[in-house]
Amino acid sequence: MKKKESVKKPALRYYRKRIELFRLIDKIKLWPSRKGLLHGIKSVEESGLQAKITTHCNKSFIVNNSKTSRAARWLRNKWFKGVCPECGIPDWKLEKYNSTRFKRHQGSFLPDNTA
């Protein structure tokens, strides 16, 4: 008789719904492309209200810091069609992202770690 392996579900994490995009990206390290693919973020170089994002598949682009941008909405609502095959996002990270909840009056403000 085989032992049943207990699969541990990731703990629920709560973050504020209307948080700046850069703070959210620093915490989650994922980026939804316009085609619907989820990319892993290698580095974020902030300069004022803009940042240069480099993904694990070596694509880089400049984004603005916004609470209501397409990328911020897609991250909060977990809208994506698939995962980038080149970025190689691990399953545990997708499960952790899937267990994340965004609430308006509850959760962490994601304090700025640069101070």
N, C-alpha and C positions, 0 to 999 in steps of 0.2 A: 504494500500500500504506500502510495506516494504522499509526502507531506504537502499540504496546501501552502503555497508561498503567499504570504500576505503582501499585497501590493499597496504601498503607502501612497495615499493621495496627497498632493501638495497642499499646504495650508493656504487658506484664503487670505489674500492681501487686499487691503482697501487703500485706495489713493483718491485724492480729491479729483473731481471731474474737470474743473476748469483750471488746469495747471499749465504753465508755460511749456511749450514744445521742447525746449532744450533740457529742462529738468526731467521731463518724461523720457526723453531719449537717453539721457545719462543713466537713468535707472533701469530701463527695459532693454536697451541696446538692440532694438529691432527697428526696421524701417520698411513701411509698405510702399512699394513702387506703384506707379500709375497703372501698370498692367495687372496689378493684384498680387505680385509676388512679395513674400516677406524676406527681407535681407537682414543679415547680421551686421552690426556696425563695428568696425575696427577702431576708428578714431573720430573724434569730434573736436574741431578747432574753432572755438568761438572768437568772434571779433565784433563787439558791439551787438547789434540786433541781428547779425547774420552769422552763420556758421558753415564751415566746410566739412561735409560728412564723407568719410571714406568707408566703403563696405568691405566685407571679406572677399568679395569677388573683384576687388580693385576698381570699383566704379566710384567716382567722386563727383559731388555736386554741392551747390550752395543753396541754403534754405534760410528763410526768415523765421524769427521767433514769433510764434503766433499761437493763441489759444484755440482759434477756430479754423485753422487751416485744414486742408484735405487730409494731410498725414496725421494730424492730431485727432481728428474725428475717426479716421480709420483705425488708429491705435486704440482709442477708447472703446470703440464699438466692435473691435476684433474682426474687421472686414478684410479678408484676404482670400485669394483663390488657391494659392499653393505656396510652397517654400522654394527659394532659390536653390537649385542643385549645386551650384558652385560655392555658395556660402557655407553649406554644411551645418545648419543649425541643429543642435542635438535635441533629442526627444524630450529630455528633462526640462529644457528651456521652453519648449512649446507648451508643455504641461503646466509649468509655472506661470506662463503668460496667460494660458487659458483659465487658470484659477484666480487671476487678478480681477478685482471688481473696482469700478469707478463710481463713487457716490458723491453727491453734491455737498452734503452736510456731514460726511463722515470720512475719516481716513487721513493719511499723512499728507502734509503740504509739500513733501519732498524738498527739504531744506537745501540751500545752495552749499555744495561741498567745497567751493573755491575759497571760502573765507578762512 
